[in-house]
Amino acid sequence: MSAKLRTELRVVALSRSLLDGIDDPDDPDDPERRRELDLAVVPWFEDERPLQGLAGLLDWRSNGRISSLLRSGFCTGQLGEAVLMPWRHGTLMRRIILVGFGRSSNLTEEVAVDATIRAVEKARRALPRDVLFAIPDPVQARGPVEAIFSGLCRALQPGVEGPTRGVARLRSVSEAKGEPSEGPEESDALAPVAELHPVAPQWWIVVAERHVARLRRLAEGPPRAAES
């Protein structure tokens, strides 16, 4: 996790203000300036009712759009599921991907790493400009939180290929309406992700406030010895 990433990782605390965009890193002196985000990756669990964390905030702001998909059965939260949705709904997010993490009781650290690497692969298939990745709020224990973060760092290392075992196609909500799907996010190709889908240069990692300081230290890596 200490190796340098070509992708810039920024760890931010979960808050309602994220619905209004992210602090613009190009203008840190203007706290009122908010930046639009291209893609939000929102993992959730089969047994997560009601939705929590960023998923819950997005559902609230959209008057229950995500909940209606769950009730329809189009989304189940099973491990490996991924659904791409266009988004606005009063937010500064263009698109979101709902990513299934299975049942919360089955989330071992090994499963968390693997599920996260697969989620990053699905995000990269959407060719995002930048990404907000939400560590699911039901995950509060330090071990699984750090396992998810470790999976992110591994998947974002330059030249690292995503897993190809059992890769599920990234579905769009248009399929629920019987509309034809198109675009790079619908590709079924299992070629190396690192070659086909470059990593977006900036990823924001959203996590509960209590984990922010720890993950920021992990993102920075171990301290280096002073040069003589």
GUFI-503579 format. One record per residue (C-alpha): x, y, z; residue in one letter; residue number from 1. Coordinates in steps of 0.2 Angstrom, whole numbers. Layout:
% GUFI-503579
((X,Y,Z),'a',NUM)
...
% end
This chain:
% GUFI-503579
((0,0,0),'m',1)
((15,11,2),'s',2)
((20,11,-17),'a',3)
((17,27,-26),'k',4)
((0,28,-36),'l',5)
((-1,36,-52),'r',6)
((-19,40,-47),'t',7)
((-22,53,-34),'e',8)
((-31,46,-19),'l',9)
((-40,58,-7),'r',10)
((-49,52,8),'v',11)
((-65,62,14),'v',12)
((-78,60,27),'a',13)
((-95,55,23),'l',14)
((-107,70,24),'s',15)
((-122,76,16),'r',16)
((-112,90,7),'s',17)
((-105,77,-5),'l',18)
((-121,77,-14),'l',19)
((-117,95,-19),'d',20)
((-100,90,-26),'g',21)
((-82,89,-19),'i',22)
((-71,103,-14),'d',23)
((-61,109,-29),'d',24)
((-43,104,-27),'p',25)
((-38,117,-40),'d',26)
((-45,131,-29),'d',27)
((-43,126,-11),'p',28)
((-44,144,-5),'d',29)
((-63,145,-11),'d',30)
((-73,134,1),'p',31)
((-89,138,-8),'e',32)
((-83,131,-24),'r',33)
((-89,113,-27),'r',34)
((-83,102,-41),'r',35)
((-94,90,-51),'e',36)
((-90,72,-51),'l',37)
((-91,61,-66),'d',38)
((-94,44,-57),'l',39)
((-99,38,-40),'a',40)
((-96,20,-35),'v',41)
((-108,15,-22),'v',42)
((-106,-3,-15),'p',43)
((-121,-10,-5),'w',44)
((-126,-26,3),'f',45)
((-141,-39,0),'e',46)
((-147,-37,18),'d',47)
((-144,-18,19),'e',48)
((-162,-11,23),'r',49)
((-164,3,23),'p',50)
((-149,10,13),'l',51)
((-136,18,23),'q',52)
((-121,30,20),'g',53)
((-119,38,3),'l',54)
((-132,25,-5),'a',55)
((-145,31,8),'g',56)
((-141,50,5),'l',57)
((-142,47,-14),'l',58)
((-159,38,-12),'d',59)
((-165,52,-1),'w',60)
((-160,66,-13),'r',61)
((-168,57,-28),'s',62)
((-185,53,-18),'n',63)
((-182,35,-17),'g',64)
((-176,31,-35),'r',65)
((-163,18,-29),'i',66)
((-176,10,-17),'s',67)
((-188,8,-32),'s',68)
((-175,-2,-42),'l',69)
((-173,-13,-27),'l',70)
((-191,-16,-25),'r',71)
((-192,-20,-43),'s',72)
((-179,-34,-41),'g',73)
((-168,-26,-55),'f',74)
((-155,-24,-41),'c',75)
((-152,-37,-27),'t',76)
((-135,-32,-20),'g',77)
((-128,-50,-24),'q',78)
((-109,-51,-24),'l',79)
((-102,-45,-41),'g',80)
((-118,-36,-47),'e',81)
((-115,-19,-55),'a',82)
((-128,-7,-62),'v',83)
((-124,9,-71),'l',84)
((-136,24,-69),'m',85)
((-136,41,-76),'p',86)
((-138,53,-61),'w',87)
((-141,71,-57),'r',88)
((-156,73,-45),'h',89)
((-151,89,-37),'g',90)
((-133,83,-35),'t',91)
((-116,86,-44),'l',92)
((-114,68,-49),'m',93)
((-116,63,-67),'r',94)
((-117,44,-65),'r',95)
((-117,31,-52),'i',96)
((-113,13,-51),'i',97)
((-122,2,-38),'l',98)
((-110,-12,-34),'v',99)
((-116,-28,-25),'g',100)
((-105,-34,-10),'f',101)
((-116,-49,-6),'g',102)
((-122,-51,12),'r',103)
((-114,-41,25),'s',104)
((-112,-56,37),'s',105)
((-101,-64,23),'n',106)
((-89,-50,21),'l',107)
((-72,-57,27),'t',108)
((-57,-47,23),'e',109)
((-52,-58,9),'e',110)
((-70,-55,1),'v',111)
((-68,-37,4),'a',112)
((-52,-35,-6),'v',113)
((-58,-46,-20),'d',114)
((-75,-37,-21),'a',115)
((-67,-20,-21),'t',116)
((-54,-25,-35),'i',117)
((-69,-30,-46),'r',118)
((-78,-14,-42),'a',119)
((-63,-4,-48),'v',120)
((-63,-14,-64),'e',121)
((-81,-10,-67),'k',122)
((-78,8,-64),'a',123)
((-64,8,-76),'r',124)
((-75,1,-90),'r',125)
((-86,17,-88),'a',126)
((-70,27,-93),'l',127)
((-73,40,-79),'p',128)
((-65,57,-78),'r',129)
((-64,55,-59),'d',130)
((-72,44,-47),'v',131)
((-80,45,-29),'l',132)
((-79,27,-21),'f',133)
((-90,25,-5),'a',134)
((-84,12,8),'i',135)
((-101,5,13),'p',136)
((-107,13,29),'d',137)
((-112,-4,37),'p',138)
((-94,-9,37),'v',139)
((-87,-1,53),'q',140)
((-74,-13,59),'a',141)
((-56,-7,56),'r',142)
((-51,-24,48),'g',143)
((-64,-24,33),'p',144)
((-62,-5,31),'v',145)
((-44,-7,28),'e',146)
((-46,-22,17),'a',147)
((-57,-12,6),'i',148)
((-45,2,5),'f',149)
((-31,-11,2),'s',150)
((-41,-18,-13),'g',151)
((-43,0,-20),'l',152)
((-24,3,-19),'c',153)
((-20,-14,-27),'r',154)
((-32,-11,-41),'a',155)
((-26,7,-44),'l',156)
((-8,2,-45),'q',157)
((-1,7,-63),'p',158)
((0,-9,-74),'g',159)
((-11,-20,-63),'v',160)
((-24,-30,-72),'e',161)
((-41,-32,-64),'g',162)
((-48,-50,-61),'p',163)
((-55,-59,-76),'t',164)
((-62,-74,-66),'r',165)
((-81,-73,-66),'g',166)
((-82,-55,-72),'v',167)
((-100,-49,-73),'a',168)
((-105,-37,-87),'r',169)
((-109,-19,-81),'l',170)
((-128,-17,-84),'r',171)
((-136,0,-87),'s',172)
((-154,5,-80),'v',173)
((-159,7,-99),'s',174)
((-160,-12,-99),'e',175)
((-174,-12,-87),'a',176)
((-184,-2,-99),'k',177)
((-180,-14,-114),'g',178)
((-169,0,-122),'e',179)
((-153,-5,-132),'p',180)
((-137,-3,-123),'s',181)
((-122,5,-130),'e',182)
((-105,13,-125),'g',183)
((-89,7,-117),'p',184)
((-98,3,-101),'e',185)
((-107,-11,-109),'e',186)
((-92,-21,-115),'s',187)
((-90,-39,-112),'d',188)
((-72,-40,-116),'a',189)
((-61,-48,-104),'l',190)
((-44,-41,-110),'a',191)
((-33,-33,-97),'p',192)
((-41,-18,-89),'v',193)
((-25,-9,-88),'a',194)
((-23,-9,-107),'e',195)
((-41,-5,-111),'l',196)
((-47,7,-98),'h',197)
((-34,19,-90),'p',198)
((-36,23,-72),'v',199)
((-44,40,-69),'a',200)
((-32,52,-62),'p',201)
((-42,57,-46),'q',202)
((-51,45,-34),'w',203)
((-60,52,-19),'w',204)
((-63,38,-5),'i',205)
((-78,41,6),'v',206)
((-78,34,23),'v',207)
((-86,37,40),'a',208)
((-77,51,50),'e',209)
((-69,39,63),'r',210)
((-58,30,49),'h',211)
((-53,46,39),'v',212)
((-36,50,48),'a',213)
((-31,31,48),'r',214)
((-34,29,29),'l',215)
((-26,46,25),'r',216)
((-10,39,34),'r',217)
((-11,23,24),'l',218)
((-13,32,8),'a',219)
((3,42,12),'e',220)
((13,27,16),'g',221)
((26,24,29),'p',222)
((37,39,33),'p',223)
((53,40,24),'r',224)
((70,42,32),'a',225)
((77,60,31),'a',226)
((90,63,18),'e',227)
((107,67,24),'s',228)
% end
